[in-house]
Amino acid sequence: QVQLVESGGGLVQPGGSLRLACAASGRIFRMNDMGWYRQAPGKERELVASITSGGLTNYADSVKGRSTISRDNAKNTVYLQMNSLKPEDTAVYYCRVEVQTYSRYLEVWGQGTLVTVSS
């Protein structure tokens, strides 16, 4: 099957930056849409940013102008660069990818990586 490994979370001060990465591995024929979601304590999971296979991007209003999503198709990896971080960005960040294997289509979620913005 397909596995996702996320990295890059941690503790950062307000105004700081982080870069999250999510690498997919397995029997992958093609990676389609890829995205990052987040879930803060007591809140529902929400979309942060997404990127299509053609490179079209979409951002939540709350992160627009502060974040950049990108992908490296050769490495089956999606990145999220977050700048000017705010305490309200504190959440568990999940990677989601749509994968075409050699036999079927899969929607795969990562295990989540915690981002804490605090002084």
N, C-alpha and C positions, 0 to 999 in steps of 0.2 A: 504494500500500500504506500501511502504518502505520509511523511512525517514533517512537522514544522518545528524548528528550533529558534526561539526568540532570544535576543540578547540586547544589552544596552540600558536596561532600566537601572534605577538606583535613586539615591538621595541627591538632590541638587537645590541650591539656594535660589530664591526668587530672582528672576532676571538671567538665570543661567541657561545652559543649553544641554541637550542630550540628543544622541542619535541611536534610534532603535533599529535593529536588524532582524529579519525573519528569513531563514533559509529553509527551503523545501528540499526534500530528498525522497527518493523512491523511484518507482516505475512511471516516470513523467514523460508524456509525449509533448504536452504544451501547457504553459501556464497562461490562464486567461486573466480575469480581473483579480487584483490583489488589493488588500486594504487593511487599515488599522482601525480598531474600535477601542473604546475604553469604558470602564465601569467604575464609577466612584462609589464609595460606601453609601448604601441607602438609595442609590439611583439605578436607573435602567442602563443597560449597555447602549452606547451611542456610537455612530460613525464619526471617526475623526478625519480620515482621508482615504481616498481610493484612487487607483490608477488602472486604466485598461491595458490590454495587451498592446494597443497602439500608442500608449503614452498619455492619453487624456486623463486629466486629474480632476478631482472634486474634493472640496474641503468643507468641513463644518465652519459655520460663521465664527465660532468661538476660537478657532485656531488659524483662520485665514490671515495671511500676511506674516504669521509667526512660524509656520511649519511648511516643510517641503517633503512630499512623498516622491520616491524614485524607485526604479527597479533595475536590476541587472539580470537580463534574461539568460545570459550565459551561466550565471551562478544560481539561477532560480531563487533570487533573493530580492526582497523588498525592504526599503529603508524608510524611516521617518525621522527627519531632522526637525527638532523642535527648539526654537529660540525664544528668548524673552519669557521664560516659563513663569507661571503664576501659581499660587497655592491652589487655585481651583482646577489646575491641570493634574492634580494628584489623583491617581486612579491606577487600576490594573489595565494595562494595554494588551490587547489581543490582536494577533495577526489573523487574517482570514484570506484564503486563496481559493480560487476556482481552478481546478486542475483537470486536464484531459489526459487520462492514462491511455494505454494502448487498447483498453477494453471498455472503459466507461468514464463518465464525468463524475467528479467528486467535489464537494465543498468541504474544506478542511480548516479547522481552527487550531491556533497555537494554544499553549498552556497558560499564556499570560505572563507579563513581566510588570513588576510594580514600579511605578514612578511616583516619588514623593518629593514635592516641592515645599521646602520649609527652611527657615533660617534657624 
